[in-house]
Amino acid sequence: MTSSAETRTAATVLAEAAATAGFAPSVHNTQPWRWRVSADTLELRAVPERKLLSIDPSGRLLTVSCGAALHHAVVALAALGHTAVVDRCPGEPHLLARITLGPPCEVTPAAMRRVQHLRTRRTDRRPTRDETVPAADLTALQRAVEEHDVHLHLLVDDQVYELAAAAGRAVEVEARDPFVAHELEFWKAKTLPASSLPETPVQSTVPNRDYGEHGTLPIGEGHDSFARYGVIFGHDEEPETWLRAGEALSDAWLLAAERGLGVLPLSGVVEVDVTRTALRMTLSELGYPYLVIRLGLPDLDHAGPPPTPRIPAAQLIDLP
């Protein structure tokens, strides 16, 4: 198959990739990125106005979110017939990465499938069904994360109970903070429709975030007993590593979608210093946890969540 980018300008191709990156997951769906397209480059910048000042004062989750958008753009370019050359954290304020087009490449069926999964990926808060996640899938996800110079640690049973205790503590700590409650309420009203929230409380070993109300999303009677929990972590607290963690999240999520797995990010436990420290102890201090993800086989008896609202591309992309 020939490259679809051969008859189009570089700026047009890069702008389309930036628009596709708008489907990326982000902390509380804040979509805290902005793209600048020039004749031959695409720059990714963080948007400070969408930073969660109480929940994410360091900007770690903001940067992870931008990393997911960066990887989405690279995936989009592959489906447009181009490799991408990525320069991470060039050094300007809020500038996280710069993409230039590499040599043209064949547009493969696999590349097209990845873009399709990118567009249909959802955050699924429903209980997983009572089936074991295949070991081969978990190994593949770990390898995908490792390719981005970060790691995915899959928790064993005792560690899941430690995670559950830490997550429960995080819920309590954040519930007592009026500034956190205000931020959560603001972004929930802005970006999280009721159709994305379960209609009844979800029975789970590891508590999910409490939004204070139920939604309209039908769920089954599962308990997440067969879910697996993983921690994406790295060896330092540098913004470039946070960015790579977001790229790894995107890569693993698209692979999970291809293999029929559901993914639920759990950021609450890393939003609170004391529970993040507890999670790091669970990792035997091997590194710094950036995000927890729940992996499982999704409920097939009920319709999944609909797409969440996205900021229009015109508000996220500066064209030449």
N, C-alpha and C positions, 0 to 999 in steps of 0.2 A: 504494500500500500504506500503511496507517495505521501509526502508531507503536505498537510493542508496549509502550512505556513509559507510555502515557497512563493506564493503569489501575493502575500500580504506584507505590509511593512512591519518592522520589529515593534514599533510603538503600538500598532493595532493588536498584535499577538500578546504583548505584555499587558495591555489594558484588559483583554479578555481573560487572561490568567488572573489578574487582580480581581475582576468581577466574580470569577468562580471561587476565589479564596473567601468570598463573603459567606460561604456555607460552613466555614470552620467552626468548631465548638469553641466556646470561651467561658470564662468564669462568670456565672450568673447571666450569661448571654449578653455581656456588655459590649462585645465586638470592639475592643479597644485599639484598633489599628487604623492606619490611613496609608494609602499607596500614592506614590508620585511617579508618574510615567514620563519618561523623556524619550528622545529619539531612539535610544538603544539600551536604556536601563530601566529597572523597576525598583524603587526604594520603598522599604517598609518602615514606617514610623509608629511608635506608640503614641496614643492620644491621652495625655494626662487628665483631661476632663472626664474620661471614662474610668479612671482609676478608682478603686474602692478604698477610700482613705482609712476607714475603720477596719475593714475585713482584710485588706491587703496593703498595709502601709509600705512595705518594702518594694512592692511592685512585682513580686515573684510570680503570682498567678496571672497578672497582666502580661508579663513576658512569656510565660508558658502559653497563654492564649495566642499571642502574636506568633509564637513558633508554630502553632497548629495552622495558622493562616499562611505562614511561609511555606510549609510543606504542601498545603492545598494548592498553592500557586505553582509549585514545582510539578505536582501531579497533573495539573491542568496543562502546563506547557508540554509535558510528554504526550498528552492526547492531542495537542496542536502541532506535533511534529518537531519539537525542539528539546534538546537537553538544556539544563540550566546551570550556570556557574554562580554560586552563592558566596558572597563575602559577608560574613556575620559581624555585627557590632563594629562598623568602621570607625566609630569614635565620636561622631557628632551627637549633640544632645537629642535624645529620643529616636535617633536613627538606629534601627536594630539590624537591618540587612539590606544588601543591594544585590539584585539579580541582573545578570547579563545573559543573553542568549548564547548557548553553546552551539555545536554543530547540529544540523538537522538530523533527525532520527526517524526511523520507521514508526508509524502509528500502529501499534499492535492491538489486537483484541483485548489483551490484558490491560493496556493503558486506557482503553475506552471503558472497560468494566470498572476500573478504579474511579473514573470520573462519575460514572453512574452511581456507585456506592457513595461517593462524596456528596452527591445531591440528595440521596435518600436516607443517609445516616440520621439516626435520631438518638436522643438521650431518653432511655427507656427506664422509668422509675417503677414499673410493675415488677412483681415477684417473678423470679425465673422459674422455669418448669423443672419438674423433678427428674432430671436426667443429668448424668455426669458429663462435664465438659471434656471432650476428647484430649488425651495427653498430647497428641501430636499437634493439636491446635495451640495449646499452651506453650509448647516448645517453640512453635513458629512465631508466636507473639513475642516471646522473650528474645528470639534472634532478631526480629524486626526492630525492637527497641535498642538492642546492643549496637546496631548499625549506626546509631546516632550518638554514640559515646556516652550513653547513660544506661541504666539498668532497670529491669523489672524483676522484683523479688515476689514470688508467689508465696503467700502465707500458708503455713500448716495450721492444723486445728487449734493448737494452743495459742498461736499468734493471732488467729482470728478473734479469739476471746479477748486478747489484749487490745486488739484494734477496736472491738465493740465497746470495751470499757473507756478507751480514749475518746471514741466518737461520741459516746453518751455524755462524757464530761464536757466535750466541746459544745454540744448542744446546750448544756446548762450554763456554761460560761457566756456564750453569745446571747442567750435569752435574757441575761441580766444586764446586758450592755445596750442602753437606749440608742446609741449611735449606730451600732451594728443592726439593731432592729429597724432603724429608719432606712439604712441602705438597702437591706433585704426587701423591705416593703416597697421602696421606690422602684427597684429593678424588677421585682416580681410583677408589679402593676404595669410596668413598661414593656417587658419582654417575655413574660411567662404566662400564657393563657391557661385558663382553668382546664382546658382539654388536654393539657400536658401533665396534670397532677392526678394521681389516683383518687377514685371516688370514695374509697374507704381506706383506713390506715393499713399500711403494708406490714405484714408480719415478717420480721427479718432479725437475724442475729446481730447484725451491725446496723444501728439506727441511721436512717437517712435524715436529711435536713427537715426540720419542722417549719413549714411555711405558715402555720397558724390556721389553716383551713384546708378542706378537701377540694378536689376538682371534680371533673366529670369523666375521667378516663376509666373505663371498665377494667377490672382486674380479676384474676382467678383466686384460688384459695391456697396458692403456693406459699412457701415460707423461706425461700432462698437457701434451703438446706443443701442444695447441690451447687450453689454459686461458689466461685473462686474469687479470692481477693488478692490484688497485687499492688505493690508500691513502686511507683516510678521514682528512682532516686539517682543522685550523682555524688561526686566526691568533693564538690565545693559549692560555694554560694555565689558564683559569678553569673552575671546576666547572660553571658553566652551559653553557659550550661543550662540555665533555665530555658533559653530559647530552643536549645537542642532537645530538651525534655518535651517541649510542645510539639516539635517535629516528630519525636518518637511517639507521642500520644496519637497524633494524626495518622501516622503510618500504621500503628497497631490497630487503631479503630477501623481503618479501611480494610485491613486484613481480616479483622474479626467479622466485619460485615460480609465480606466475601465468603467466609466460612460459616455464616449463619449464626454468629454469636452476638449477643447483646452486650453493650458496654454502658456502665453508669459511673461517671466520675463522682468521687466523694471528696470534696475539698475542705469540708468543715474541720476535719481533724488536723489539717495542716494550717488552718487559719488562726489557731490559738497556740501561742508559744508553748504552754505547758503540755498540751496534748501532742504537739509536733515533736517535742523533746521525748515524750513517752514512746512515740512511734519510732523515733530514731533509736531508742534503746531496744525496741523490738527487732530492729535491723542489726543489733549488736554493734551499733555505731560504725557500720561499714560505710555509711554515707549520709547525705541529707535528703530526707523525703520531700518530694515536690508535689505528689498527687497520689491518691488512692483510687483504684478502679475496681469495680465489681464486674466480673465476667460470668456469663451464664447463657443458657439456651432460652430464648424468649418464649413467652406464652403464645401459643398458636390458636387458642380458642377465642381470643378477643382481639379486636383491631388495635394495632399499635398506636402510639402517639402521633399526632399530626406534626407538620413542620412548625417550628417556632418563628416568630416574626424576625425578619432580617432588615438591617438598615439598608436603604436603597444604595445601589452601587455608586450612583452619582454623588452621594454624600461621603463616600469613602475613598474616592479616586480623584486625584488631580491630574488632568490630562495636559499634554504639551500645548 
